[in-house]
Every structure is written in C-alpha cells, then in structure tokens.
C-alpha cells in the first residue's frame, strides 16, 4: 500500500475567505422602505428562482429575512397572475 494517499490527507489547506453576499434588493447599500418587491419585475424574480421554478434560499441569494419574505410574496403573486410558472418544463 502506498503512503502517498495518507500524506495528502494530512496537508493543511488554505483557509477560504468568506465574503458576505450582498442583498440583491438593496438600493445603494440601504434597504428600501417600505420593503416591496414588484411582482411584475420578472428579471429580478427569475434570478431568485432556480431552473425548476423553485424559490432560492436566503443562504444562496444573500437576502435578509425581510427581503426574502418580500421576494416570496412577489413570486407567489407573479405565479398567480401567470407571469411565472409554478413548475418549469
């Protein structure tokens, strides 16, 4: 058996620098008040949904809790108005 396999496992990796994701709804670095996402803004809403048409989580988009609630509300309204699909083909 080769010992190279075990030697690679013990090498130290460089620590990854975690950068904080920017909220896509913030305007000039500040939260718009009142928090409202237009359900007719399909470009923004399509960025916040994946290929299957599901709403992307906060962890991946970088949204705050308040903005994620507004995004969810807007996506559901757009689906109801048939602007976005419930399920992608």
N, C-alpha and C positions, 0 to 999 in steps of 0.2 A: 504494500500500500504506500502511496506517496504521501509525504507530509506537506506538500505544497498546498493541498486543499485546506488543511487546518491553518496554515500560516496566513492565507488570505483572509480567513475569517476573523483573525485577531488584529488585523491592521486597523488603525484609527481612521475614521472618515472625517472629512472636514465638516464642521457644523454648518447646517443650512441657515442662512439668514432669512428669517420670516418677515416679509413685508406685509403691512396691513393693507387689505384690499379697500379700494375707495368705493363708496356707495354710488351706484350709477344714477341715483335720483337727486343727489345733492347739486345745488347750483352755486358755483363759485365757492365750493367748500362749506357751504352752510345749508342746513335743512330748510326747504321751503315751508312756509307756514301760511295757511294750514296745509298739512300733508295731503296731497291729492295727486293721483296718477290718472291721466286721461285714458279712458278705455279705448279711444279712437287712435291712440298713438301706437300703431301696430309695429313700428320699427323697434321701439323700446320693449314692448311686450314680447316680441318674438325673440329678443336677446335674453329675456328672463325665463324662457321656456326651452326645453330640450327638443330633440328631434321627434320624440314620441308625443309631444304636446303637453308634457307634464311641467309643473311649476318647479323651477330650480331652487334648491335650498339656499338659505342665508349664508351658509358656510362657503358655498361656491361663488355666489354673486357678490358677497361683501355688503349686503344690505343690512341696515339696522332693523330692529324688531318693528318699529313704527312704519318704516318704509316697506318692509316685507308684507305687513298687513295691508297697506295701500295697494301694493302690487297684486296681491292675491285677489283683493276685491275687484281691481280693474280687469284682471284676466278672466275672472268669472263673469263679469258683466259683458266683456267682449265675446266670450263664448256664447252667452245667452242671446246676444244680438247677432250671432253667426258671423262675427268678424274673425274669430279664431276657432280652430277645430277643437273638439273635445279630445279626439284621438287622431293621431296622424295616420296616414295610409301606409 
